[in-house]
Amino acid sequence: LKAIQQLEYESEQAVFNSILARAAGTLGLSFDEDKTMSRAIARLACICNVAGDPEQGKAIVFAFKSLEEDQRMTLAKYLAADGLEQKPAFALHDARNFLQQSIANSEVGPLAAVLILLKVCEEVERKFRGKQLSVITVRLTRLVAFAEQFTGSVTFQDMPFELGTDEATALVIPKVWIPVRNEAVLNSLTVQCRKLASGMLQGSIGEKRFKTNLSRAFPELGYFGALHERQREQTYGALLSVYWLINDQHDAFTREQDESARN
């Protein structure tokens, strides 16, 4: 409301700069409107709603500063663009929710979230290259749910995605399968799978622990979202059936049935 009132006697650029300055000040940072890096950090602070949650803002800013120099400079260019003097600007729709869910999920974290933002911005720039646009709306809504539910042994920032686009809007669509090419990760998964199978064959691992370790040994189980809960439970049921057979646990197959139907 204050920003809207300011527009009555100040330019859009001045109002935008004042918003950035307040966000930077909340984190105890100075703001220089002429410096790209300062503007980028302030923009991140705005996205994170530092007035409501300063610690979250600090985590994201720290992640941004932890990027490689070329990555940091590139992302800063995208974040600092205002659509007035630097074009195009990226209006990151649902970015706050995306960052919140990424921080809340220990399997993702702020650094991976910032790296995904960089990849998204680079792809949006490539898609819209040559078009004379002041602002491009980038919708991150589908990333929010993906960040919330993500789990597995692969890294979140390796997630492939595609863009659905129209004249001035890009929708980020995460792809379910994340290719794993890192030999260390593949070897780790192999070890975990063999350890899980060995424990099952030797009878040294209980059912609860077996089920818990399944998602670590088979990260693809983490790709079942809320809309595919039935398929997820069916998959777990199939894997548990193997466990019950190996361990001769006939009762486990019928324990959820009415007693009259067990015979």
Salt bridges, closest charged atoms under 4 A:
GLU55 OE2 - LYS58 NZ 3.59
ASP82 OD2 - ARG39 NH2 3.46
GLU123 OE2 - ARG126 NH2 2.63
GLU125 OE2 - LYS77 NZ 3.34
GLU207 OE2 - ARG255 NH2 2.49
GLU233 OE2 - ARG232 NE 3.94
ASP251 OD1 - HIS250 ND1 3.82
